[in-house]
Structure formats: C-alpha cells, structure tokens
Amino acid sequence: MHVTIVTVHVKAERVAAFIAATEANHEASIRENGNRRFDVLQSKDDPTRFVLYEAYASKADADAHKATPHYLAWRETVADWMAEPRVGVAYAGLFPAG
C-alpha cells in the first residue's frame, strides 16, 4: 500500500472554504480505483491545521490520483489559501496488508 500524509496550514479566513473544497475532493477520491482511504483531519488545538491521509493500493494508483480532474481543481482552488506550502510525505503501508 502506498500512503501519503499531507500536512496543510490554511489561512484562518479560508478554513471554511478549504473544508468545503477538500470535502468535494475527498468524495471523488474515495471512488478512485485503488483508493483504500482518504481521511481529512483537522487539529483540535489549531483549526487552521489539517492532515490528509491518502492510502492507495499502489504508487501507480496514487500517481493517477494526482492527474484526476477533481484533484487538479482542488489543488488550484486551495493554492492561495495556504498559510505555508503543504507538505506531503510518502510511506509504505505495512499493516493492514495491502
């Protein structure tokens, strides 16, 4: 399993819009071939901070996600709402197995 954990820091005035845009991306992403999870988490301590947990069956599936119309629209929509650049770190999912 190919997992990417993305940390996002959003400008305070854009939190509600970010959540709405990210929900639309989430809903489309969970329907993609190879998607295993697509969780969106918001910090309880700082509501401007988010974590996206994206798990795909393979790196090819994760790469295909980045070419989808819904991801490209999300990326463009939220780009100016970031308080700092988002950071994605790739992981190999060990358990549960693939």
N, C-alpha and C positions, 0 to 999 in steps of 0.2 A: 504494500500500500504506500502511496506517495502522499505525504501530508505537508501542507504549508501553513504556518502560523504567521498571520499578518497582524502587526500592531499598528494602530491608527490613532492619531491625536487630531481631533477635529476642533475647529474654531467654535467657541461657545455659542455664538449666534447661529451656527449652522447645524447644531446637533439634531434637531427635529427633522430637518430636510435630509441630513445624512442617513438617519434611521429609515426614513421613507424610501430613499433611493436604494439603500442596502437591502431592505426587505424585498423590493422588486428583483434585485439581482439574486438574492437568496432563493426566492421562489422558482426562478428559472434555472438556477444552478442545480438544485436538488433533482431536477428532471433530466439532467445530462447523463449520457451513457458513462458509466464508470464512476459516477459520484457515489461516495459512501457516506459522507457527512459534509454539511456546510453550516457550521454554527456561527452565530453572531453574538458576541458577548459585550456587555457594557460594564465598565468599572462601577462598583457601588460607591467607591471613595471619590472618584473623579468622573462625572458623567460625560466628559469630553474625550475619554479614552476607551477604545474598543479593541477587541481581539476577534479576528476572523480565523476560524479553524476549518480548513478546507482539506478534505480527505478524498482521494481518488484511487481507483484500483491500480492505476499505473501512471508513470510520468507522462506518457503519451496522452492519457485522459486529462491530466492536469494542464498540459500544454494546449490541448484542444479547447479547454475552458477559456483560456486567455484569448482565443480567436472568435468567441461567440459574440453575436450582436449585443446580448444583454450585458456581458462583461465590459465590452468596449464602450457602451453607452454609460454604464456606471462609472468606469474609470474617468471618462471625460467630464461627466456631470459633477463628480465629487472633487476633482483635482484642485480647484481653488478654495475648497472648504477645509483643506488640511492646515493645521497649525504648524506642522512639520512633515517632511516626507514620510509616507508609510513605509514600513519595513516588513519584508516577507522572508522567512527563514524556512528552508525545506528540510524535512525529516523523513526518514524511512519508518513507516508504521510497522511495529513488531507485533503488538497484541492489541486487539484481536487480530489474528492472522487474516490477511488479505481479502 
